[in-house]
Amino acid sequence: MNHPDVKRGTVFLFDVDNTLVDNDRVAEDLKRHLASKVGEASEQRYWEIFEQLRTELGYADYLGALQRYRVERPRDPKLLEVSYFMVNYPFANRLYPESLDAVEHVRRLGRAVILSDGDVVFQPRKVDRSGLYDTFQGHVLIYVHKELELEDVEAKYPAAHYVMVDDKVRLLTAIKKYWGARVTTVFPRQGHYALDGALVAQYPKPDITIERIGELQKYSLEEMLAAAQ
């Protein structure tokens, strides 16, 4: 969707996995389901393929890994049950507490947009099943590498200032490098990436650090804009 005609004051960009949705718990549920359906050895093999594919693509592709796993075990009917589990997973139950409240808070201050990485099938499904598509009124952007697509983000959602909320300091650093003082980076310390102290220490400190996504409600627009400087 293009919105080139209106120069918005502030656009709030939200990541999905481990920012709005507790993706670590989703992965734990999938691990348990896989182990119960195909056994621990096969479950471990799936995650090996998953990590290989993530290295190749640069994002998590759960269904792609299952498809590649199926090549190795084409006659295993239990894989269909695993696929059904993934596609129909109740993602709304894995939204972080007060995540929707945080979105509603910033919608009073500007425009809220999802900016996520992921595949072209499962990630949109996650956004829809979690209720986030409706919450963001269809303003959803999903790229392979979002930090490389900021020119397109700016064309679709022009703004004087951006606020990027993401659990990965690597991506916040790349986005800050591109937009500079035009962006406020917000780092919710949620999920295994955000809680990896050694990993976080490799990058500059984000403009705002919060312990959970709900804390975003404590910040006024003026405070968020000032933090970027």
SVG drawing of the C-alpha trace seen along z (x, -y; Angstrom):
<svg xmlns="http://www.w3.org/2000/svg" viewBox="-9 -17 40 61">
<polyline fill="none" stroke="black" stroke-width="0.4" points="0.0,0.0 1.3,-3.4 0.6,-6.6 2.7,-9.2 0.2,-12.0 0.2,-12.7 3.4,-13.6 2.8,-11.9 4.5,-13.4 5.6,-10.1 5.4,-6.5 5.8,-3.8 7.3,-0.6 6.9,2.7 8.7,5.9 6.6,9.1 8.6,12.0 9.7,11.5 8.5,7.9 4.7,8.3 4.5,12.1 6.4,14.4 8.0,16.4 10.2,18.3 7.1,19.9 5.8,20.7 9.1,22.5 8.8,24.4 5.3,25.6 6.4,26.7 9.4,28.6 7.0,30.5 4.6,31.2 7.3,32.4 8.8,34.7 5.4,36.2 4.6,36.8 7.9,37.8 10.2,38.6 13.1,36.8 15.7,37.8 13.5,36.6 12.6,33.5 16.3,32.7 16.8,33.3 14.0,30.8 15.8,28.1 19.1,28.8 17.3,28.2 15.6,25.1 18.9,23.5 20.5,24.4 17.6,22.7 17.7,19.7 21.4,19.2 20.7,19.5 17.6,17.1 18.4,14.8 15.0,15.3 13.1,18.2 11.1,20.3 9.2,23.0 7.2,24.3 10.1,24.2 12.1,26.3 9.2,28.8 9.0,29.0 12.8,29.7 12.5,32.2 9.7,33.9 12.1,34.5 14.1,36.8 11.0,38.6 8.4,38.4 6.2,41.2 5.8,40.0 2.1,39.1 2.7,37.5 4.3,34.5 0.8,33.5 -0.2,33.2 2.8,31.1 1.9,28.8 -1.7,28.5 -0.4,27.6 1.8,24.8 -0.8,23.3 -3.5,23.3 -1.4,22.3 -3.3,19.9 -0.8,17.0 -3.2,14.6 -2.5,16.6 1.2,15.8 0.9,12.0 2.9,10.4 0.9,8.8 -0.1,5.2 1.3,5.5 -1.9,4.3 -2.2,1.6 1.2,0.3 0.1,0.3 -3.1,-1.6 -1.0,-4.1 1.2,-5.0 -1.7,-5.1 -2.9,-8.2 0.5,-9.7 1.0,-8.8 0.6,-5.9 1.5,-2.3 2.9,0.1 4.3,3.7 7.8,4.0 8.9,7.6 11.1,10.1 9.8,13.5 8.6,15.8 5.6,14.9 3.2,17.4 3.8,18.3 4.7,14.8 1.5,13.2 -0.5,16.1 1.1,15.3 0.2,11.6 -3.4,12.5 -4.0,15.3 -2.6,13.2 -5.1,10.4 -2.3,8.0 -3.4,7.5 -6.7,5.9 -5.0,4.1 -2.7,2.4 -5.5,1.8 -3.7,3.7 -0.5,1.6 1.9,4.5 5.3,4.7 7.1,8.1 10.5,8.3 13.4,10.7 15.8,8.2 13.9,5.2 17.0,3.2 17.8,3.2 14.3,2.0 14.1,-1.3 13.9,-3.3 10.8,-1.4 9.4,-1.8 9.9,-5.5 8.2,-5.6 5.2,-3.7 5.0,-5.5 6.6,-9.0 7.2,-10.7 9.2,-13.4 10.3,-10.9 10.2,-7.1 10.2,-5.0 11.4,-1.5 10.5,1.1 12.6,4.3 14.1,7.0 17.3,7.3 19.9,4.6 21.7,5.6 18.7,4.4 18.2,1.3 21.8,0.4 21.4,0.8 18.2,-1.2 19.8,-4.0 22.7,-4.2 20.4,-4.7 17.9,-7.3 20.1,-8.8 18.3,-11.3 15.1,-10.8 14.6,-7.5 14.2,-6.6 15.2,-3.0 13.3,-1.2 14.7,2.0 12.3,4.3 14.4,6.8 12.2,9.8 13.2,13.1 16.5,15.0 18.2,12.5 17.5,9.5 18.6,11.4 21.9,12.5 24.2,10.0 27.3,10.8 25.3,10.3 23.7,7.1 27.1,5.7 28.4,5.9 26.3,3.0 25.7,-0.7 23.0,-1.2 19.5,-1.9 17.9,-5.2 15.3,-3.7 15.5,-0.3 12.4,1.1 12.0,4.4 8.7,5.3 6.6,4.0 3.9,2.7 6.3,0.1 6.1,-1.8 2.9,-3.3 4.9,-5.3 6.5,-7.4 5.1,-10.6 5.7,-11.5 8.0,-14.3 10.1,-11.9 10.5,-9.5 11.4,-12.2 14.0,-13.7 15.6,-10.3 16.7,-10.2 19.0,-13.2"/>
</svg>
